[in-house]
Each structure stands twice: as C-alpha cells, then as structure tokens.
Amino acid sequence: MNMEDLYRLLRTSHVQAQGIVDTVADPMLLLDENLCVQNASRAFFEVFKVDRDETIGKPIYELGDGQWNIAELRTLLKQVIPKSTALIDYRVEHDFPHLGRKVMLLTARMLHHPDNSSHTMLLSIVDITERDHRDAEKDMLLGELKHRMKNLLSVARSIARQAPTADRSADQFRDEFLGRFGALVEAQEVGFAGNATTDLRALIERVLSPYATNPEAVRIETDGAVILGANTLTSLGLVLHELATNAAKHGALSVPEGRVSIAWQLATAESQLQITWVESGGPPVKPPEKAGFGTRLIQTALPQGKVDLTYAPEGLRGGIVIPFGASAMPS
C-alpha cells in the first residue's frame, strides 16, 4: 500500500467517524486532558448556535457566556482521563444564549484507544428541559393525589366514627355509610376529571344523577361557571348527597311530581358563592324534633362555608354560602 492509498483510507475512516458523530442528535464535544475542545458535532453547532471559530481550541469553561464554567464540573471532568473514570448525567441548569432557560445533562467518558493511551474524552449533552417539566408535573400530581386520598380517608373515618348506631341494624348502618362514602368517591372522580379543580355544575350533575330518575325532577340554574378547590369539592359533594338522600326518602324526590331546583349566584360584592336548594311538589315538610346525624353533617361539612336549612311546609329550602378564594372562584 502506497502513501496515497494509506492517506485515502485514513481520510475515508475519518469521514465515516465524523459522519457517525454528526448523525447523533445530541450535541457532542471532543475534549483533551486540559478540557480544550478538539472537535464538535454538527448538533453542537446547531443547538447552541455557534460556529467553529467560537468553539474549536477553546476550553469548555470559556464557551458561550460561561455556562460550563462550574468549579465542580471542571474538577470532575479533569478526573475522567487520568483516573479512567466517567462523568454521568451531571445536571446544568442555565439561561443559555439564544436558548433561554434549559436543563442539560452532561456525560463524559474517555475516548477508547487501542493502546489504552487515550488523552481525549467524549462529552455528550442532552437537553432534558421538557422531561424535567413533565417530571415536575408528575410529582405535583402525585402530591395532589396523596393529599386527596389522605383527605378522603380522613373524612370517611370521621363519618364512620360519628354515624349513630342506636336503633339501627348493621344493614342500615352499612347502607348509610356506603352512600356517604360513595358521594365522596363521586366528588373525587369529578375532581380528577377536572385536573385538581372542577366546575360546580359537573359536581351537582354527578352527585344527583342517581336521584334524578325523572329528567324534570332536578333543575340546575347557573350564574356563570364556578371552579371548586379540592377540599370544597369533597365537602360540598357530601352536603349535596345528604340533601338528595333526604329528598329521596322524605322530601320532593320521594314522589313522582316532586321537584328540586338548584341555583347559584356569584355575589361579587360579598366575595361569596351562594347556592340555593329548593324543593317543591313533595309531601308537607315539618321541622325534625331532633337533628339527626345527616342534618348535622350538612351543617358542618363545609369548613370554609355555612349551610342554613329552612323547613317550609311546601318544601325544604337550603342556603349554602362559600367564600371566594382557594375554596371557590369564578371561572
């Protein structure tokens, strides 16, 4: 093989090697033991919007606006060649020129050489900004899920402990508890469908759907969309369940001609959400001689609101007031 053939072979091998490197989508740098850039992939120039004159021959910590000038990073990179070690997924978060805020993972390994005397390393840079955002969102959703489950179980435990057992059979206690627990589950499902907050109308329709066998039995009148926070969602769902259960047992929903009207008003001046529950067409209403557990639950379930009940002869009337803020807000 003459010199010309050898030169052609070496050049062909070099072009192929450079082609392989340039095919990789992630930016790559070839560094010497002094951390000076010997070569760079096409992706590096394209991603960071720099040219060869700004890159080749310069120390990595002088590139750009000094985004790689990190004392710990320099120390770790300096150890890659003499100690034959590797730097794996070193995180750099920086406002990069032309790119904005990005999160990068750096991995450096000594370049393999047949005689094991390599004095260069290959540094790859992976942009994980979007993945980082997705991970943060997953962590937030997991935290929200844990919070909701803890709240759900706490409310369920409270209901089970406070529910009266006197003059009730095991079947009656079971049915009442499961009904209330089901209302909590319904509220949670509506909340998850709404991504941590949900519309008031969706909650009302979901909780009352088992009781509205007649399409005209329940009427909902809206005054603008209202978004509910997670805690209010659970508590209000429980209140609505109790009102609907009472209406189905003793009130308007216990007869075919009975009607329930639910409406709300955004009282902006008072910074309040006002919900009204009005029953009509049912049996004559009498005030209870003694407030039962369900009535007490209705009146105390909302930690940041209040419920007033009026036992009018023509039908039960309920007024629910919830302050604006984290618990409820106009959409």
Secondary structure by P-SEA (a helix, b strand, c coil): ccaaaaaaaaaaaaaaaaaaaaaccbbbbbbccccccccccaaaaaaaccccccccccccccccccccccaaaaaaaaacccccccccccccccccccccbbbbbbbbbccccccccccbbbbbbbbaaaaaaaaaaaaaaaaaaaaaaaaaaaaaaaaaaacccccccaaaaaaaaaaaaaaaaaaaaaaaaacccccaaaaaaaaacccccccccbbbbbccbbbbcaaaaaaaaaaaaaaaaaaacccccccccbbbbbbbbccccccbbbbbbbbcccccccccccccaaaaaaaccccccbbbbbbcccbbbbbbbbbcccccccc
